[in-house]
Amino acid sequence: MNIKVMTPYINNRMIRIVSLMILSLVCIVAHMSAQTSYRDYIRLGNQAFRNKNYSKAETYYRKSLEKAPSLEAFYNMANSIVYQGQDSIAVEYYKKALQQEASKIEHKAYIYHNMGNIFYAQGMMCMKSKNPNSQEFFVKAAELYKSALRHNPNDNETRYNLAMAQYLIKKNQNNNKDNKENKDNKDKNKDNKDKDKNKDKDKDNKDKNKDNNKDKENKQDQDKNKDKDQDKKDKNKNDEKKESDDSKNKKKQNQNQDKQDQSIDDKTMIQLLNSAQQSEKNVQMKIKKTENGHRRGLNKDW
């Protein structure tokens, strides 16, 4: 089945009318855009912020700043950036807001208060993660809260936040003090333990040295006793040798004496024999003489 397409008839006049209408609409939009002030963009940004569309709110605030820098635009833009989790960038826009003129002094108090909240939140995050830098954030937050109170002394919320920051500062100081004391005690205990360990080691070394010295002394005593025993043996040996030599010498002397005595006895006997023989000769001679004398007497008597 064929489908027929019907083309509408448009003449040149109608085309010109439509073109003029589109051109007029563009001019109206451009005019309206040109008439939108920085205040209008701030209102649009605030509406998007209330709807929690923080990215869109940031875009409107940027457009407002392009039109004219203002404290309100910088401040609201910083707030929208905080809700997007970009604290460091938000702080820079808060600082720019402080450089603008404020219609009310309380406005700058709001800026210091919000900056204090950023540093307070960072301090809490550090505490939860046990980061030692939390103290720095609480100190900075306390300074900003004090600045806010100088611009608006009646702000109870800021006063409460300052009290909390000061409480956490003191708490951290006590914790740091306790941690330092615990660390010092731990180090002291470690030193004492090392000292005791070294003392025990020294005692062991001393006992070991004492045992070594005792062993050495025992060895020396043994060597000394050994030397004594050897000396005694040598002495006994020498004594035995001396005694043996003395005995030999004595025996020899006795033998010599016996020989000498025997020699003397032999000589004496020879002498005695000789003497006896001589005596006998003398006696014989006397006998002969006597006999001769008797003979001569008898002969004479005859």
Summary of the structure (lengths in Angstrom):
residues: 302
radius of gyration: 72.0
end to end distance: 243.6
largest distance: 252.9
contacts: 750
relative contact order: 0.03
helix: 87%
strand: 0%
